[in-house]
Amino acid sequence: MYNSSAEITYQKVISIADNVSNDKENKLISMRIKLPYLGRSIQMKTISQGEYLYKMQNSDIIFSTGAAGTGKTFLSVAYAINLLSEGRVERIIITRPVVEAGESLGYLPGDFKEKISPYMRPVYDALYSLLSSDMILRYTEEGKIEVAPLAYMRGRTLSRSFIILDEAQNTTVSQMKMFLSRIGEKSKAVITGDVSQSDLPKNTKSGLEHALKILKGINGISFHHFEKKDVIRHHLVSEILEAYENADKENTFEG
């Protein structure tokens, strides 16, 4: 006798697809980054964060774009610490382009380290939220953690490292090419940025935007984009960002 329950219907296909989708989403949002040094772990707060972590686990180079507050830098630093603790990389290198916003570094007070400190502060904020001050100092002295301006990467080959290029929208095309060519064997690189927040001169093309266009389709390179809804800050932040985006569109249309 014909079993009607085995009949494949449109509704059953949709139901199965929904269950598979929900199962995948549950797995993504339940993903964690273990931090053995602190005896705790970080759980993903959004499905997009879970997708980002999955891509970091399975690709050697990851481009992560989107608004501030989505976890681009924080999660990459956390995952780097995880790999360092497991001995899968020998060091963490975090770098940023130093873009002078109307004031030359040469005229700022203090030595070079003091001059660049404000540029690197957000990176240290992420580190200090994940490791103790003593651990950061010890690993810095041992060369296991390095935080430096992008210019310091020139001429080096970075092997067995987890390398993070933060604020990549402020790189030029030549700087991005230089950075990507530094990546050595058994290394991972995460490039983060927000293409809408470039501080480069108006006539200078962003290395991040250029890379996003020309590197698509290369095996081993992943791309992840966070939406405004993924902002993990005050609940009004995503609405503020959307208001500014709409205002920019209106100004463009009027112009």
N, C-alpha and C positions, 0 to 999 in steps of 0.2 A: 504494500500500500504506500502511496506517495506521502511523504512526511512534509507537511506544509511548513513546519518550523524551520526546515532546512532551506526554504526558498529564499533566494537573495533578493532583497528589495532595496529600493533607494534609501528608505528610512533606516534599514539595518546598516547599510554602508556608512551613512552619516553618523549613526550611533557608534559604530566601531571606530571610525576616524576620530570622533570626539573623545572616546576613551583612550585611544592611543595618544592623542594630543595632550589630554589632561595628565596622563601618566608621565609623558616626557616633561611637561611643565613642572610637575611635582618633583621629579628627579633633579631638574635644574635648580629649582629654588631651595632644595634641601642640600645642595652641595656645600662643602665646608673646606676651609683652608686651615690645616692644622698648624699650630704654633707651639712646638714642643718646648721652646725656651720659656714660654709663659704658662705652659700647662693648660692651654685653652685653644679654642678654634673660632674662626669667623664664619658665620653662616651667611649665605647670600640673602639679600633682602628683596631682590626682584628676579624675575625670570631672565631678564637681560643680563644681570650680573652673573647668573649661572651659565649662560651662553658664553659670556666673556671668559670665565674661568675655564670652561671646557676648551675654548680655543687656545688659551694659554697652555693648557696641558698637552694639546695635540699639534701645535704649530711651533715652528722655530722663530718666526717673525710675525708679530701681531700689530696691526694698526688699530688703535682705539680712538674714536672721535665722539664728540658730544659735549654738552654743556658741563660747566663746573658743578661738582656736587653729586655726580653719578657714580663715583667710585673708581674712575679710570686709573688714577695714580695710586690711590690707597690700596686697591686690590692687587695691583701689579707689584707693589712693594711687599705686601703680605705674602704673595705667592713666591716672590724672590727669597724671602726669609725662610719660607717652608723648604724650598729647594736647597738653600744653604745649610739648613739644619740637618737635612737628610744626606748631605755630602754629594748632591747631584750637580752642584756648581761650586766653584772655589771662591767666588767673590760676587758681590753685587756692585754694579756701577750705575749711578744715577746722574744724569746730566741734563742740562738745560741751556738753550741759547741765551746769551746775555744781550738783551736789546736795550739800548740806551734811550730812554724816553725824554729827550730834550735836555739831558744833563750828562755831560761826559764823565765817565768813570774816573778819568785822570784828575778831575777837580773835586771829587768826593773825598771827605776826610778819612784817615786811617790807612792801613796797609792793604794789600790786594785782597786778603781774606775778608777783611772788614768791609771792603767796597762791594764785593760780590755777595756778601751774606744776605742782603735783602732779596736778591734774585733767587737764592737757594732755600729761603726760609720755608716755603710750602713743602719742599721735599723733606726737610728735617722734621716738620710737623707730623708728616706721615710716619717717619721712623720712630719718633718719640712716642707716638700713640701705640706702637707695636713692640718696642724694645725699651729696656731701662737705659738710663743715661750711661751707666757704667758699661753696659754691653756695647752700646754704640761707640763709646770712646775706645774700648778694647779692640773691637773689630776694625775701627778706623786705623788704629795704630798698627794692627796686624795686616792691614791691606785687604781685609775681607769685605769692607764697605768703603766705597769711594764716592764722594759727592763732589762734582767738579763742573765747571762751565764746558760747553760743547767744544770750544777751541782746544781744550786739553786732550781731546780724543784724536786729533790729527797725528798721523804717523804711527799709530799703535795698531796692534792686532789683539783683539780681546777674545781670548779663548776660555772655555769652561767658565763662562760668566753669565750672569743674568743682567742684561743691560736695559736700562729704562731711559728713553729720551722723552722728557716731559716738555709741555708747552711747544710742541713741534710745529705749530702753526707759525712760530716766529723764526723758523729756519729758512734760509734761502735754498734754492734748488741745489747749488753746489755744496752747501753745508749738509743737506740731507743725503746727497750722494756720498760725501765723505764719511758720514756716520754709518751708513749702511755697509760701506766697504770695509769698516773696521771689524765687523762681526767675524769671529774666528770659529774654530771647530768646537763642537759640543757646547755652544752658547745659545741662549735665547735672547731675543730683543723685543721689547714692547715700546711702541711709539704712540704717545698720547697727545691729544690736542683738540682744540675747538676752532674749526676753520673760520668761524664768525668773529673770532676775537684776536685777529692778527694785529701786532704792533709794528709791523714792517712798514717802511715808507710806501706811499701809495703806488708807485710804479715798480715795486719789487714783488715778483711772484713768490708765493709761499711754497716752500719745499714740501710741505705736507700735502697741500692740494695737488701739486704736480705728481707726487708719488702715488697718491690715491688713484690718479688717472692712468698712469703708465704701468703699474705693477699688478693690476688685476689679472687673474688667470695664471699666476706663477704658483706652482705646487709648493706647499710649505709656508706660504704667506697667507694669513687670515686677516679679515677686516671686520671690525665690529663697530656699530654705531649706536650710541645711547640716545634715546629720545628725551624730551623735556619731562615726560611722565616718570622717568627713571631717576630724577633728581631726589637724593636722599638728604634733604635739608628741611628747613621750615616749610610747612605745607604751602605757603604763599609764594615761595621762590619760583616754582614752575609756572605759576600764573603770571608773575612779574616778567619772567623771560618771554612768555608768550605775548604779553602786551608790548614789550619792546620789539619783538619780531614783527608783530602786526604794524607797529608804527613805522618800522623801517620799510616795510612793503608799501605802505601808503605814501611815504616820502619818495620812494622810487617811482611809483606810479605818477605822482604829481610832477616829478621832475621830467 
